[in-house]
Amino acid sequence: MDARRQLSGYLRGAGIEVGPGHNPFPLEVPGTSVQYVDRWNPEENRNLFPELDEPEFPRPDVVCNFDEDLLRPLADATQDFVVCSHVLEHLANPLGFLGDIHRVLRPAGVALILLPDRHRTFDQSRNPTPLAHVVADYEAGATEVDAAHIEDFLVNTAAVSGKEWSEASSEGRQALITLHRNRSIHVHCWDEPEFSSVLCYAIEHLGQTWELVDAVFTDDGGPASIEFGYVLRRSAVFTPSQARQRFSDDLERLRQTRKRPPSHPSDSPSVPVSGELPWAQVIERKDAEIARLRAELQAVYATKLFRYAAPLRQIYARLKARQKRP
């Protein structure tokens, strides 16, 4: 939740959240307003998900089937932001939905996209959805989740029992497919590099001029984190090929900035226990740590995204404070 509140600082003005479910994204900036766009009303949600303990589903302002309608009820260039948290993995046509998010945003509007990391959810035994498959669904204009995706989910996830599928009759299997299509399962699964290739394709080949403002990686939230995501701005400055290259470069800079070495010097105490090391070695290690910190500070400061990304500024402040310690 701390990471989400930090990301919410990018959400300003009036926007929408698609598929808020029973856990809408927090809004932290005063004056920001949001409308909810969802597939079901609260009563339908509660019937589809009886395992949830008395959830509070907000009543959507706009109801539409994301597979069939995308975001067609919303006019072009009408939103300051769009929150799409744990939605794209549920859809028959993720590229088409990304295109509609791009369409409804005003120029310089912001999309906040979050997805589950397949390695840290019940999808961990499944293969990632190939980019070619996502592209094929887009080109076919898919409006319904393929039964093969649902079978893969039923057989290979820890969320359900594969035994139920293997022992079911043909009629029983059809009933299971219908049930889980309505419940909106994880049709697709990715990790961050795998999904980034989907965004790069959308930028380069579909004219979605996304500019990377910030990103959150799975490890940023520690071992319990299950999600990664992006803050994207709709830009009118770049050609598709330029936008794709800039997105890739900026994402790689953020990855390198966030990367923590396996044996980080700061994991060791700054001052050893008496008798543990000679003071000459202590001073030598301290000098090496200061040199490393200076290099990290310079790398962060040189990043083009530094002036936009609050997490980078916080890292910079922490590193400066550590460098000043005796």
C-alpha positions, 0 to 999 in steps of 0.5 A: 500500500505504501508503494501504491500511495506513492504512485498515486501522486501521479494521479491528478485532475479527473480520471477513471479506474477500470475494474476497481473490484473490491479494492479501489486504488487509493487517491492521495492528491487533494482535488483528484476525482475518479469514476469507476468503470467496471463489468459488473454491478456490486450484486453481480460481483458478490454472486460471482465471488462468494469466497470473498468475506463481505466485500465492499464493491463500489457501484460503477459509474459506467458499466461495460464488458471490457472484452466486447466493448473495450472503453467505447462508452468513453469519448476520446481525450476526456481523461486526465488519468486512467488506473488499470490495476490487475485488469489486463491479464484478465482480458481477451485483447490486452493490446486493444484495451491498452489502445483504448486507454491511450485513446481516452487520455488527454494529451499528457494524460497518465496511465497507471498500469499494474500487473501480477508477477507470474512467479509470485502468484498461483500462475507460477507453474504456467508458461508466460503468454507469448507476445505473438499470441497477444498480437494474434488476439489483437489482429483477430479482434478477440472479444471472448476469452479463448477456451484454451486459456481457461483450460490452461488456468484450470489445469496449471494454477494453484488457484483451482484443482486440475483434478476437477477438470480431468474428471469432468465430463464434456458437459462438466468441462463446458460448465467450468469454462463458462463459470471461469470465463464469467469470473474473469480468470488470469487469461494471461501471465507475465513478469515485468520484462515479458510484459514490457515487450507488449508495451514496446510492440504497442508503441512501435507498431500500434502508434501508442505514444507512451512515455515512461514516467516511473515504474515499480518492480516486483522486488521494490516491495520486498519478498511479499510483493506480487506486482509490477507496473508502470506510470505512462504518459500519453506523449505527442512529441515522438514518432513511434520508433523514437517513443519505443527506443526512449521507453526501452532506454528509460526502463532499463535505466530504472532497472539498473538504478533499483538493482541491489547487488547480492552482497551490498556493503550497507548490509554490514555494520558500519562499525565492527564489534571490538576486536573483529577487524583492525581499524585500518581495514575498517577505514579502507572499507569505509572509503570503498563504501563512500566511493561506491555511494558517490558512483551510485549518486552520480548514476541516479542524478544523471538519469533523465527520469530523475526529475519526474520520479519521486522514488528516485529522489528518495533513493538519492536523499537516502544515499546522500544522508548515508554518505554524510554519516561519520 
